[in-house]
């Protein structure tokens, strides 16, 4: 069986600095369109949630876009959405039974490679209808994304920032998005030549991406993760790396700040400490844990 992480294990530094960059919602303004036009309509369709679609949309948007779970892998994101939806007062009043997909939940809790090819094999081996349904949903999501999401450019100052990294840092895409979509989007907009490797969900978690690519290869104060979700920050923290947040809803301003302030500080060795702490504090305040609809 091929080693999905072989490219990460064999990654060779060429510079003293390393920068990992998330893609959806971070480099590209694709989070909203992917979830609202691709993920969520397919959730309503495959889970047969038409009777509570208004609430399903609100819950899925909160989980995937507007909460501290933002950026979560699609499969735990789906199980969490169903769990929170079932608890909503409006849904219970309608006596609507929300499917919980226990088979998928067990798979999510036991599997580290949460990607379509792995799910497909698990579904075929187990004949679990929950896994089969989740795989069909995920494949439909990918198809919808291919049809809908095109010509979405990177945020302003992304290309400028990548140009500033050229010759100074090894740059890697660190993402939970399928590799096919990542390669298509980064190539479509001329960003791919600026990165050494594109690591998607098939190569493991973001934490694993950073660990395999950087451990023992770079000084910790010369490793930086750029992301728009708390999961990106946690992946950086788990690897004792630095983190720069792209604030949800304030992406343009964030990338300009990164290009003009944070990146020069990173290369100069003055990013860590009070400056980074201020960036993280502002970022964390934008991603609540408590849903706005929950009873006080």
Buried (B, 14 or more C-beta within 10 A) or exposed (E): EEEBBEBBEEBEBEBEBBBBBBBBBBBBBBBBBBBBBBBBBBBBBBBEBEEBBEBBBBBBBBBBBBBBBBBBBBBBBBBBBBBBBBEBEEBEEEEBEBBBBEBBBBBBEEEEBBBBEBBBEBBEEBEBEBBBBBBBBBBBBBEBBEEEBEEBBBBBBBBBBBEBBEEBBBBBBBBBBBBBBBBBBBEBBEBBEBBBBBBBBBBBBBBBBBBBBBEEEBEEBBBBBBBBBBBBBBBBBBBEBBBBBBBBEBBBBBBBBBBEBBBEBBBEEEBBEEBBEEBBEEBEEBBEEEBEBEEE
